[in-house]
């Protein structure tokens, strides 16, 4: 009996299937690395909840746009009917070229710098790219969303019955309110279609050079400083976790943060309004994802104080170090201007 992947490859001019193995990365879609008589390919089967034709075609338009501007996005394979999506037996597939290389190395400073330069290149390449359906996606980091998530946690954990938590919850709500007031001033920030999942597992290296950036499933229209702040959190966080209950390992480290900002600015200079927004986006990202993951995890109500205290400690750090983050961004801007002058 013909296997699922053999049936899929009969719809493409990519040769006969000779080998296939499941790829562990990816938490939603099912992925395979496939070898055929004509090469190696990456196959994705979309999860039913992610089968939005308009959104997938917009993602594919983005993937095809990037190489035309010198960005190392993977090439999409077309079916025999010249389509980048295959609908087969109620399932949706797409196939991309396989990009060979090595993974990101956290102990290799050149990899950090190249990750920052490449993110800047991405943001430069998508200037003016038609947003289309990406405009309809919700704002990931709006403080109002964090407020809703916190209220759901309070209800689910019945925290409103715990007098000992009232001060901490009041403090978190006050910080969310203050963050919302500051976010109201960020409406003029430059917005682009961000990659949406820019971290180590989606970067492919050849030596110290990035030869592939993959996985555009979370692309959306957003302030580019939001994605830069996400990247700072990922690439400048400690590798060993300092936290016990939340998804983030701890406070940012100044060396990697400054290096990332400086390298990013080499290809995509920051505006002053973006620099000043970095602390707010770092706070909003820490807050949103920490609360979201607490709601999805196995934290019990009796550990709620410890978990929420860790969330509050991140916000306290961001507030206390806001000016230092702004200065690091401003220093990167000055460095770029000096280079241009020289």
N, C-alpha and C positions, 0 to 999 in steps of 0.2 A: 504494500500500500504506500502511495506517495506521501512523504512527510509534508508538514505545513510549510517549511522553508523551501522545499523543492517545488511545491505548488506556487509559492511566491516568485521564485526565480524564473519560472516559466514565463512570467509576465514582463521580464526585463531582458535586454540584450547583453547580459553579463556573464554568459557562459554557464557551465553546469556546476552544480553544488558539489564540492568535494569534502568540506569539513565545516563544522559550526560549533560554537560554544557560547553559553550564556554569559553575558557581562554582568558582573555584580553591581557596578555603579548604576545608580538610578533607582529611585524608590517608588515610582509610580508606573511608568511605562516598562515594557519588557524589551530587552535589548540583546542582540547577538553579534558576535564577531564571526564573519562568514568568509570562507575561502572558496573560490570557484576556479574554473579553468582560465579565467581572465584576470584574477587578482583577488584582493581582500577588500571586504566591505563591512560597513556597520549598518545593521538592520534594527529598526525600531518599530514595535507594535504598540500603537497608542492605546492607553487605558480608555475604557468607554467614557469616563467622565471628562476626558480631554479630547474628544472627537468633535471639535468645533471647526468646521471646514474653513470658514472665513479667517479664523485666527491662525490655523495651520498654514494657509496660503500666504498670510501676511508674514509669518515667520520664515517661510521659504523665500518670499520676495526679499526679505532682509538678508538671508544667507547668500542669495545670489547677487545682491547689491554689493556686499562687502569686498569680495575679491576684485571687483572692478575698480576699487579704490585702494588696492594694495594691502588689504587686511587678510590674514590667514584663516579664513573660514573654510569648512569642508565643502567639497563639491557635491551637489545633489544629483543622484542618478535618476534618469527619466525612464518610465515604463515604455513598452512597445507602442503605447498610445500617446507618448510624449507628455506624460503627466508626472508630477513629483509625488503624488499621493496614489496609493493603490488601495482600492476598496475590494476586499475579497472575503466572501462568506461572512459578512457582517463585521469584519475586522479591518482596521486601517493600518497600513504599513508605509514606511518611507525608508529609503536606502541612501546612505552617504558613502563617499569614498572613505577608506580607512587611512588615517594619518599615523605613520609610524613615528615613534620617538620615545623619550623618557619622561617620567613624571616630574612635577615640581619638587625641588629639594629645599626644605626650610632652612637647611644649614649652608646654603649656597647664596651669598649676598647678591651675586649677579642674577640669580633667578628672581629675587625680590625686585630688583631694579628693572628687569625685563618685563615682569608682570605689570609694573606701574607704567612703563613706557607704552606697552601694548594696550592697556586700558585707555590711555590718553589717545592713542592712535584710533582705537575703536570710536571714541566719542567724537573725534575729528571726522572720521569717515561717515558717521550717521547725521552730521549736520545737514539739515534740509531734507532728510529722508522722509517721505510721506508717511505720516503716522497711521492713517486709516483706522482700522479696527482697534489698534493699540490704545486709542484714546478712550475706549469704553471700559478699560480695565480700572478697577478701583485703586485708590491711593493706598499703597501698602502701609505707610508710616504716619498717617494722619493721627494726631493725638486723640481725636475723638474716637477712633477705632480702638486705641489702647484703653480708653475709658470704658468702652463697652465690654471689652474682654475682661477688664478688672471687675466690673460689676457682675459678669457671668461667673467668674471665679468665686466672688463673695457669695453669690447665691448657691452655687454648687457645693461649696465647702461650708456653707452656713456660718460664714465668718462674722456676719452681723450680730450673731449671738455671743461673740467673744469680746467682752469689754477690754481685754488685754491687747486686742489688735486695733482698737479704735484710733489710737494715736498714729500708728504706722499707716493705716488705711487713709486717714485724713492727710497725712504727709504726702503719700503717693498721689492722692487726688489733687492736692494743691500743686504738686510739681507738674502733673499732667496739664492742669489748667494754665500754669505759667508757660509751659511749652507750647500749648495751643495759641496763646497770645503772641508768642514769638514767631510761630509758624505763619501767622496771618501776615507777617511782613515778608515772607519768602515767595510770594506769588509771582514776582518778577524774575525769579531764577531761570537761567537757560535750561530748557527742557529738550530732551532727545529720546529716541527709542533706546533705552538701556538694554544691555545684555541680560541682566536680571539674575544671573547665577555665576558671577565672575569669581571663581575661587580655584584652588589648586587642582582639583580633579578634572577641571575643564580646560586645563592648559597643557599643551604637549610641547616638549622641548627637544631640540637637537643641540646638544652641548649647552651653551648659555643663551641660545636663541629660541624664541617661541616660533614653532612651525605650524601650530594649529590651536584654534580656540573653538570649542565645540559646545553644544547644548544651548539652544536659543529658545527653549520652551517657556521661559519666564520673561521673555522680552516684553516691554511695556513702555508707555510714554511716562517719563518721570524726570524730575530735576537731575541733571547729570551729577551734581554734588551728592545726591542720595546714593548713587552707585559708588562714587568715590569713597564716601563714608563707610559703606558696606565693606569695601575692599580694605580700608584702613583697619576696620575691626577685625577682619579675617587675617590679614597679613601682619598686623602689628600687635596681635594678642599673644600672651605667653603660651608656649606649647604645653606646659604642665598646668593643669587646672588648679586655680585657687578657690574655686567655688564647689559646693557640694550638691546643690539642688537645681541650678539653672543651666541653660544650654551654653552660656558664654564662660570661657575659662578665667577671665579676670580683666584687670585694667590694661590699658594700652601701654606699649613700651615706646619710649621716645625715639630711640635710634631707628628702628624700622619705620615708625610713623614719619619721621622727618625725611628719611631716604625715599620712601614711597612718594611723598608729596613732591619732592624735588624732581624725581625721575618722571612722574606723571606730567609735571609742568613742562618738561622738555618737548612734549608733543602736543599738549593741550593746555595752554596757559589758563590759569584761573582768574576770574574777575574778583574784585574785592568783595562784592556781595556774596559770592560763593564761599570765599574764605571765611567770612563771618558766620555763615550758616553751618559750617562743619560741626561745631559742638552740638547744635540743636539736632542735626540728623543723626549723629552718633547716639545721643540720648534717646531719640525716637526709635531707632533701630534696636538698641538694647532693650528698651521698654517693650516694644511691640512683640518681638520674637520671644523674649523671656516669658511674658505673660501667656502668649499663645502656646508655647511648648509646655508650660506648667499645666495648662488646661487639657493638653493632650496626653500628659504623662501619668505617672503613678504616684505622684506626691499626695500623701494623705493629709487631711485637715490638721492633724496634730503637728505636722511639719510646716504648716503654712507660714508661721511667723518667720522661721529661718529662711524659707525660700523667698518670701517677699522682702525680707531684710537684705538679702543678697541683691535683689533687683534695685532696692533703694540705694545700696552702696555704689552700684554702677552710676546711677543718676547723680549721686553726691560727687563722685569722682569727676564726671563730665562737667558739672557745674563749677567745681573748684579749679579745674584745669582748662576751662574754656579759653581764657586769654592765652595760655601757653599753646593750645591747639591753633588758635588764630594766628599767633606769632609764627608758628611753624609753617603755616600756609602762606603767610605774608613773606616770610624768608624765601620760600620757594618762588614766589612771584618776583621778588627782587633779584634772585639769582638768575631767573630767566631773562629779565630785562637787562641785566648786566651782560649776559652772554650775547643778547641781541645787539647791544651797544658795541661790544668788542668785535 
